[in-house]
Structures are given as C-alpha cells and as structure tokens.
Amino acid sequence: SSEFASRMARLESGESIRAVVLPVARNIKSTDRTMTRRALREERIAYLEETSEQAFCDIDEQLVSNGGQRLTQQPNRLGFIVIEATPGAIEAIAEFEWVGAIVEDQPVYALD
C-alpha cells in the first residue's frame, strides 16, 4: 500500500519494519474429475510446503545482505512468511518471481 511505502521511506538507515511475504497464488487444477475438493486443497498445501524451503533460502540471503530477520521458522499451510527487515531487504525480496505481495504486519482489532 502507499501507506506502507510511506512508512518505509521515513525509516532511518538500519531501522526495520515487520512485513508479511505472500507467495503468488498457484491455481492447481485437476483433470481428474473424481478428485475431491479436500484432495485438491491438500495438493495446494503440499506445494506450498515444498516451495517454502527455497523461499526461506531466498529471503534469508536478502536479509543477511540488506538487514533483517525471518520470524517465521517453519513452513505454514498458507505459505506466508513474516519478516522484520529494512526497506532495502523488503524491496529486494519483492523482486523474486514467486512473491505475490508484501504487506505490513499489523495487529488486528475486534470491531466494537
């Protein structure tokens, strides 16, 4: 978002911000008409878990080079990865073709 970009631009050199890296959504379609929705969902989850290791390596390399740390320690079923990083690291990570979006990690509050 423009607000997230603005907050990153105001950071002092070396300061970091929390962000969530989201992979490109991969649409797995089955030609097998007998495949259940559950089986299709499990196939998507398996794909995310398989590709997470390479994503972790890519992210870690940029965090070492540009500053920051990966806060997500294990692959998860949604594929998102939480980081705390400098704007330079976030910009470098955004260049990976497997990255669909990077959003600011913000608390969620209940509506009254």
Secondary structure, DSSP 4 states (H G I P E B T S, - for coil): -HHHHHHHHHSPTT--EEEEEEEPPP----S-TT--HHHHHHHHHHHHHHHHHHHHHHHHHHHHHHSEEE---S--TT--EEEEE-HHHHHHHHTSTTEEEEEE--------
